Amino acid sequence: MSDISINALGQAMGDFSNHEKNGFDLGAFVGDLAFEEDSGSEDISLEGLQQELEECASDEVVSNILSSGAKLRDYAKGVENNLRKVELDSIEDYIKESDNLVSLHDQIRDCDSILSQMETLLSGFQEEIGSISSDIKILQEKSMDMGLRLKNRRVAESKLAKFVEDIIVPPKMIDVIVDGEVNEEYMKTLETLSKKLKFVEADQAVKSSKALKDVEPELEKLRQKAISKVYDFIVQKLIALRKPKTNIQILQQSVLLKYKYIISFLKEHGKEVFMDVRAAYVDTMNKVLSAHFRAYIQALEKLQLDIATAYDLIGVETRTTGLFSRAREPLKNRSAVFALGERIKIIKEIDQPALIPHIAEASSIKYPYEVLFRSLHKLLMDTATSEYIFCDDFFGEESIFYEIFAGPFSVIDEHFNPVLSNCFDAIGLMLMIRIIHHHQLIMSRRGIPCLDSYLDKVNISLWPRFKMVFDSHLSSLRDANIKTLWEDDVHPHYVMRRYAEFTASFIHLNVEYGDGQLDINLERLRMAVDGLVLKLAKLFPKPKQQIVFLINNYDMTIAVLKEAGPDGGKIQMHFEELLKSNTSLFVEELLVEHFSDLIKFVKNRASAEDSSSNPERAITIAEVEPLVRDFGSRWKTAIELMDKDIITSFSNFLCGMDILRAALTQLLLYYTRLTDCIKKIDGGSALNRDLVSIQSIMYEIRKYSKTF
């Protein structure tokens, strides 16, 4: 098609060339161009012409035409002639360039021939490239196939190499297992042997291989030899544990733990032998630890200080009436039976190391049982913690601990049960309960649960015994023989002091624990002692002595409770109320003893005068004059006697000072009411010279307050 276009172009150019040679007549070629008048021009509508003229008014050519007045048809014909001339000139320019166009045509044709040859050449190249592409694809497929085969062969080689490595028995391994000493190298060889035994047992494909038939007998021989050798080795180490004065923990940590893989090996490949080793260790440690605890307990028993017996109770009287008996039989260690004292230190020293018996025995020091109890259980906690951790690390199981400690627990129970059944020391029992509580917290912080059940059992056994001993004290108060307990002495009774010290001890021991059951028991004890002290007070013949006895006992009780802590709680408040009410009664008794007429008059006549204006019962000077003169003559002496009476009656000077101050204040109130009454009597001013001034009485009150 391109050839046809080029030929047509060449033919046209040839025709133009021939016309130029023969003389080219452009006018003849183009023809005449003439305009014919439009016969329908008269029918043209002139609507909108004015608007178009206005829009073209700015055009220069249109403006010139309109201004010159030329006809539009003539002007259009002129434009047409100009266009034809321009067209002819353009055609002549192309004719002049005809040679160049012919040359261009030849060049294009030559290029077309060359391009045709190149097309043929490239087509050949394309066919060759397609052939090469198919060859490359074939090579690629072959390469992928060869890569897959190589990968499979490598996998097979690695598996085969691992199989060979896992199943063969190197001569060096045989030498180490058979003839080597049990050391770190032997442990590593055991690990290798274990891997081979597991490999043979785990893979079913291995069991069916021919190679295993050759190797399996040798592996079995090595297994049996290794089991036999490590069993003998472990047994020898266990025998070392039984030697006297052996530090078991050091031997466990520095020797046995280094060979703990032996236990893993036996557990996996020699279950029966492992059970024998386990049983041997349990038996050894059971006997060794039982012997250690038995010896320690025997040494502790020599240090025990007996505190109380079954008769050391709050309400038991301390005198005997036998012919050859002493007037008073002291209780054993009287200060420690009912008072806590220094025994509280055991709680603060709860985490101190256990006692070393031979050192304590050399210093001839005896200890209350709670000290020995704490040391025994401190040793038990430390030993149990070490053994529990070792068993878990060495044997990989916790249950073995309980089998080992069945013996030590039994030894401790054999010692503790009879001690507990013969313990009548209520304070010691409560201290042991608190010690167990702290030991449970210590084991919890350590994260060691092995003693949980044991400590719970001990705690459960302590509470009933404490309740029994506490109830014995309670019964001793309820069933006390007041005739044998009574003494003709208004000072604090020894039973009340025992009670105060006993109660203060338990209040102190319950500060951080808030044991509601203990509070209930203490309240029961308070009610019992209230009843007893009232019964003892009634045995005094005079009401004043009864009140003094009660005040002394209540005051002493409050003082002891305050020593136990700043806040004695409900019990202290109860005794403070009793002290207050009995102090008021004593003040009245004391004043009545010295100023009975004055008080009788104030209570009866002065009160009646205040409340009634009956003239028949009016108070007269003759009625009050004896009272005034009697008071004025001996009031100082009476106060001095009251002072001496209080000093001899009350053992606590501070309490006596408060009572004397209260008595003098009450006396001042009575006398003030008397003077007020006199002021209301006609002619009462005549007694002014005999009246004692209020300032004088106030002075005496201040004087005695300072003296006390």
Disulfide bonds with the S-S distance in Angstrom:
none
